[in-house]
Amino acid sequence: MSSECNVPGGLSEAIPADEEVQKLCDQVKADLEEKVGKKYDEYKAIKVSSQVVAGINYFVKINVGGSNFIHVRIFKPLPHTEGAPELHGYQLDKTEDDPIEYF
C-alpha cells in the first residue's frame, strides 16, 4: 500500500485497496462483527486512504455484499511495538460513491 499524503498527519488520497489492506481488514473482521452484531459473508476492501500518526491509520471502504459498503478505521502501530492492528472506528450504511473521510 503506497498512498502518499502531502500534509503530515493529513489523510492521503483514496487509492484501490491491495492484498496488504485486505489482510489488515481481515485481522479486525471478528472485532467489527462483534461490535455491529452482524456477520459479513462478503468482506472485500475496495479503496483506502491513510494517515501517518504514531503508526498508520487506514481508512478503508469495504464491500459487504451487493451495493452495501462500510468504512472502517484500522490503526497499525509502528513495527518496533510489535502491536497488532486494531479497529478504531467504523461507519455503516455507506455507498460505493461515498468519499472516504476522517472519522
Secondary structure, DSSP 4 states (H G I P E B T S, - for coil): -----SSTTSPPPPEE--HHHHHHHHHHHHHHHHHHT---S--EEEEEEEEESSEEEEEEEEE-STT-EEEEEEEEE-GGGTPPPEEEEEEEEE-TTSPP---
